[in-house]
Amino acid sequence: MTMRNGRTVRDLRRENRTAVLQRLYFDGPLSRFSLGPATGLSSGSVSNVVAELVAEGLVEEAGSVDSAGGRPRTLLRVTPGSGCMIGVDVGETRVRIELFDLTLTELARTERPLAVNGATPHERYEVGVVVDHVRDGIAEVLRTADVPAERLLGVGVGVPGIVARTAEEGAVVHGQTIGWDAVPLERLLRARVDLPASVPYWIDNGARTLGQAEMWFGAGRGARSAVVVLFGSGVGACVVTDPMGPGQALEWGHLTVRVRGRRCRCGARGCLEAYAGAEALLERWREAGGEPPAGADEETALTAMLTAAYPADPEAAPDATVLEVLEETAEYLGAGFADLINLFQPERILVGGWAGLQLGARFLQTVKGHATEYALKYPAARVTIGLGTLGPDAVTVGAAILPLADFFARGGRRAETEPVEEQPAWASTVRDRAAH
């Protein structure tokens, strides 16, 4: 049956299932009585949807609550074991793989280090090595948790770079700073990873998966719009205008902040990343006469840099060279934040990534001050700038949310199990005309 607006009865049923699942997921446990006003559905629709979801094992009872003068009301929740997802973070020093149940409780994790010391980004991110790490990590977490691959709703992967999609290759990664030139990552993973062909891959920019995680479970909850920035070796961002939507990845790190400035990893000059990314920050410290720990990875070296600037001993003098580099960095970041404020006028700006969390804890107030100086007064007065709350695992969590969000959008059905699409009435008319 097709309604006047072209939507089918199946569309309406799927939307109702999605509404119930999302409210139970974010606000549950809830009773059937509470689900009505929470979803806007009638009591009859709620009863029908809940009956379906319980029968399919997606929803289960979770105790009861007293009602005003009546029988206790049964509480419902999403069944944690009714599905699971894998999240992968192709990071700067390691590939992290985590297995989660449907409520994003971690079931197993593993990490595979990437060669860092002395390796160029192109060597560090050699495609075959990364694919092998993902393959072995997926096999390990499934084996550790004793979870059959058939229970997977999907595998989400956060990567550095721009992700495009083609009908032939699936997700293709354009990672200019790491030497990935149109890498058909989805096709390579499907060929190398031992998973059923029905398991979908969701491959996206790491900043976008970070934004997804912070909006669903972190410091972005409750915001109508936000920009989530990712600081690591490089710099990226995600702008979110729909709290439940995936957001839009921005190559914010390659915004020009200084004409004919420092050479960036991407090959251009004057990019924000050439001044604010951890790799560039450490290089500027060396150029200024500083001595990062020999042989240390970027995370260890950045910790040493911050310790030199802010010594734990109150009687120790801070390193003036480091402070000067950090102050210049804070101003560049403030100008970059001002651009985000002027362009998108977000309600919040959230800082994440391993480097962002280290740096932000020390001098975020200084960055805020510069952002206020460079931004227009009206939007600057209405934005809050703070740290993300999910820590260094946020990209992995966000990657796992990608298949989960699709599962919810389908009303709690896997793609291969959805009923055949009901055609709107006009479709058969067009088809009949074409046949004649």
Secondary structure, DSSP 8 states (H G I E B T S, - for coil): -B-TTS-BHHHHHHHHHHHHHHHHHHH-SEEHHHHHHHHT--HHHHHHHHHHHHHTTSEEEEEEE--SSS--EEEEEE-GGG-EEEEEEE-SSEEEEEEEETT--EEEEEEEE---TT--HHHHT-HHHHHHHHHHHHHHHHHHHT--GGGEEEEEEEESSEEEEETTTEEEEEEGGGTEEEE-HHHHHHHHS---TTS-EEEEEHHHHHHHHHHHHSTTTT-SSEEEEEESSSEEEEEESSTTS--EEE-GGGSBSSTT-SB-TTS-BSBTHHHHSHHHHHHHHHHTT----TT--HHHHHHHHHHHHS-SSTTS---HHHHHHHHHHHHHHHHHHHHHHHHH--SEEEEESHHHHHHHHHHHHHHHHHHHHHS-HHHHTT-EEEE-SSGGGHHHHHHHHHHHHHHHHTTS--GGGS------HHHHHHHHHHH-
